[in-house]
């Protein structure tokens, strides 16, 4: 799920499992956004707004029981981690 910060609580109740693909720190988020060209977050005020939402959004998902996965891992490791967690009963 990806979307509006304001609707997280309404949306998460529709899922059996939640995964939070998390960056290890805000500096990593800042570098990833700065590396994109021509999108939202390119201007300093947009970037500041994005960064202000990261921790509260992650905290809401953690409180809802999301399983945290480091999104800086290689894609195959992220997929394997999600698959193995989905197969756990």
SVG drawing of the C-alpha trace seen along z (x, -y; Angstrom):
<svg xmlns="http://www.w3.org/2000/svg" viewBox="-11 -25 33 47">
<polyline fill="none" stroke="black" stroke-width="0.4" points="0.0,0.0 1.2,-3.4 -0.8,-6.6 -2.3,-9.2 -0.9,-9.6 -4.3,-10.7 -6.0,-7.5 -3.6,-5.0 -5.8,-4.0 -8.8,-3.5 -6.9,-1.4 -4.8,0.9 -7.8,2.7 -8.4,4.3 -5.1,6.3 -4.1,9.4 -0.4,8.6 1.4,5.3 5.0,4.7 6.8,1.5 9.6,1.1 11.7,-1.3 14.7,-3.4 17.3,-3.2 17.3,-7.0 16.0,-10.3 19.4,-11.2 19.0,-8.1 15.4,-9.2 16.8,-12.7 19.5,-11.3 17.0,-9.0 14.6,-11.9 17.4,-14.3 18.6,-11.7 15.3,-11.9 14.9,-14.5 11.7,-16.4 9.3,-15.0 7.7,-16.0 10.4,-16.6 12.7,-18.3 12.2,-21.7 13.4,-22.2 9.9,-23.0 8.5,-19.8 11.4,-17.7 10.9,-19.1 7.2,-18.2 8.0,-14.6 10.6,-14.3 8.2,-15.6 5.8,-12.7 8.3,-9.8 8.7,-9.1 5.0,-9.6 3.9,-7.4 6.3,-4.7 5.3,-4.9 1.6,-4.5 2.4,-1.3 4.6,0.1 1.8,-0.5 -0.6,1.3 1.8,4.3 3.6,3.9 6.7,6.1 9.7,3.9 11.9,4.6 15.0,2.6 14.2,1.3 17.9,0.7 18.4,4.5 18.6,5.9 15.2,6.5 15.4,10.3 16.1,10.2 13.1,8.0 10.9,10.3 12.2,13.4 11.7,11.7 8.1,10.9 7.4,14.3 8.8,16.1 6.8,13.9 3.6,14.5 4.1,18.3 4.5,18.1 1.4,19.1"/>
</svg>
